[in-house]
Amino acid sequence: MPATSRTDLTAFPITRKWPARHPERLQLYSLPTPNGVKISIMLEETGLPYDAHRVSFETQDQMSAEFLSLNPNNKIPAILDPHGPDGEPLALFESGAILIYLAAKTGQLLPTNDADKYRVLQWLMFQMGGVGPMFGQLGFFHKFAGKDYEDKRPRDRYVAESRRLLGVLDRQYAQHAWVAGDAYSIADIAILPWVRNLNGFYEAGDLVGFSDFPHLQRALEAFVARPAVQRGLLIPEAG
């Protein structure tokens, strides 16, 4: 649903639950999960002004009618950009799509050369189709409700696949400074929060033998040392 002007977002139902403090800025609806921080990190890296709104899972904010009006798939993150294509507001969900959009909007972190661009995009798709789903399932079976299942075959399946994916990444980072080559890109922003989460929040580092992947460890350390990453990992703030 379009708003009446580029800085009037009141026609979007999501702004009734999360009013835009600065309606001229991009609006981010998120939580500091691996998928959520992809976008806050990207925004911090590019310097785009934005408002961050916390979508609380504890209160089922993601199931509210207002949030569903922006993302019918009830997942974070989502954005509302008052300065979208052709001067019209743009509502967008899916973290990979948002990363590509923000890279195109700012001209940053995605090469303009076609060959290099598609090399970045293939690694972005690698995260979306492999790393995120597999690491997420491992987290469920290792740390959350699935850990109580007596049958450990589901957990072990995801351990094996997660370890395989870590090996793919380790070999890639052994050859390049960043996953798609010498330049840091949206592919690293997509992948490395999931690697950090697997080894940190999911407490699965020993389970997958994370110490066996030194080149990936090096890349992760370089990633979290970036000031924009350090800021983005904490956005939206609690409370």
N, C-alpha and C positions, 0 to 999 in steps of 0.2 A: 504494500500500500504506500504510495508516494506521499511525502509531506508537502505542505503548501509552499515551502521554500527550502533552500539548502541548509538553513540553520534552524528551521522549525521542524522538530522531530515528534511533535505531540500527536501526529496522526498514527504513529507506530505504537501499538498497545504496550510494548515492552517498557516504554518510558513512563507508564503509569505506576509500575512497580519499582522501577529504577529510574527516577527522574534524571535527566541530563543536567549535570552541574554546569557544564560548558557545552551547550548544544552545537557550537561551531566545531567542536573536536570530535574525532572518532570515538565511538563508544564501544568498550570492551566488556563482555559479560563472560566471566570466567572463574576459575579457581586454580590455585597453584598445584595442579597435577601435571604429569608429563605432557599431556596434550595441551593443557591450559597454558603452561609457561612457554610453550613454543611461541605463542602470539605476544605475550608480554615481553619476552626477550627480543623478538623481532621489532616490536615497537620501540623498545629502549635502544636497540642497535641503530635503528634508522632515524631516531629523533622525532618521529611524528607525534604531535600533541594528542593526548587521549585521556578519556575518563575511564577508570576501571571500576566495575561493579562486581561485587562478590555474589556468585550464585551458590547458595548454601545447600549442600546435599543433606545436611542434618534436618533442615526444614523442608526438604523436597522442592526447593525453588525451581529445579529443572523441570518439574512436572506442572508448574503453574501455567495457566492459560496465557499469561503475558509472555513467558519464555517460549512456550510452544508456538506463539505467533511468529517468533523469529526463527526458531529451529524446531520443526515438527518431529525431529529425531531425539529430542530432549537430552542432548549431550552438549557439554561445554567443549571448546569455546565458541562464541559467536560474536559478530561485530555488527555495528551499524555505523556506516560512514556517511556523514552529511554531504561530503564532497566526492561522490561517486562518479562513475562514467557519465559523460554528457551533462554534468552539473546536477545530477539527480542523486538523492540518497540511495545507498546500497546496503541492504541487509544480507549477511553472508554467514554460513556455518560450514563446518568441516575444516579442521586445522590445516590440512594440506592446501585446500583451496584458498584459505585466508593467507597463508604464507606466499603463495604464488601471486595473489592479488596485491599484497603489500609490497612485494619485490617489484612488481610491474609499476605500481603507483609511485614508488620512490626512486626507481632505477638502481636499487641496491641489492646486493647479496644473491643475485641471479644474473649470470653472464648474458650479454646481449648477442654474442656470437652464437649462432644456432647450435653448432656441435657441442660447445661447452655447456650451453643451456640445457640441452637434453641429457648430458652426462649428469648434471645436477639433478634434473627431474627424475632420472632413473633411480637415484639413491633416495630421493624423497619418497617415491613409490615403494621402494624396498622397505622403508620404515613403516609406511602406512599398511602395506600388505603382509609384512612379516614381523618386524621387530615389535611394533605395538601390540598386535593381537597375541603373539606368542609370549612375550614378557608378561602381559596382563594376565593371561591364563596361568602362567607359572606363579604369579603373585597370589592368585586366588587359591591355588592348590597348596602353596607353601605357607602363606601367612594368614589367609582369611578362612572362610567357612570350609573350603575344600581340604584344609589340613587335617580335619577330623575324619576324613574318609579312610577307612581301614585299607582299602585297595589303593596302593600307591602307583599303580600303572598309569593312571592319567597324569599324575604329577611328574612321573619319570619321563613320560612322552614329551612334556613341555620343557623339562630340564634338558633333554637331549637336543630338542630343536633350538632352544635358546642358546645352548652351547655352540651348536653349529653356526647360528647367526653371528654370535660373538667372534667365531673364527673367521667368518667372511669379512667382518669389519676389521679385525686385527690385521689381516693380510692387506686390506686396502690401506689402512693407516700406516702400515709398514712402508708402503710405496710412495705415499703422499703426505703432505702436511695436514691436509684436510680430506674428507672422504671422497670428494670429486676432483681433487687436484691440489694445486698450491693455494687456491683462494678459499677462504671461509665462506660458507654459503647457507642458504635455507635448508639444505640437506643436513648439515651438521646441527643446525638449530632443531631440526625434527628428531634426529637420531639420539643425540647425546643426553638429553633429559631422560630418555627411557633407559639408557645405560646407567646413568646415575641412580635412577629410581630402583632398578633391579639390584644394584649393589648396596643401596642405602635403605630406602623405605621398605622394600620387599625383603631385605635381609637375606638375599639369596646368593651373595657373592661366593661363599664357600661351596654352596650347592652346585653352582655352575663352574667352579674353578676359575674365578675371575682373575686370579693372579697369573694364570697361564696366558694372558693376553696383554703383554707389556705395551704394544704399540697403541692399542685402544686405551689403555690406562693413560698413556702420554697425551693422547688427544683429549681425553676427558679432563685431565688436569689443566690443559691449555684452555679448554672451553670454560670451565668454572672460574678460571682466573680473570676472565674478561669482566670489566666493571659492569657492562650492560647486562651480562648474564647474571651476575650477583644481584643486581637490582630486580631483574625480571623474575627470578626464582621466588621472590617474596610477594608477587603481585597476582591478584588483589590481596591486600592486607586483611588479616583476620579482624573480626569485630564489626 
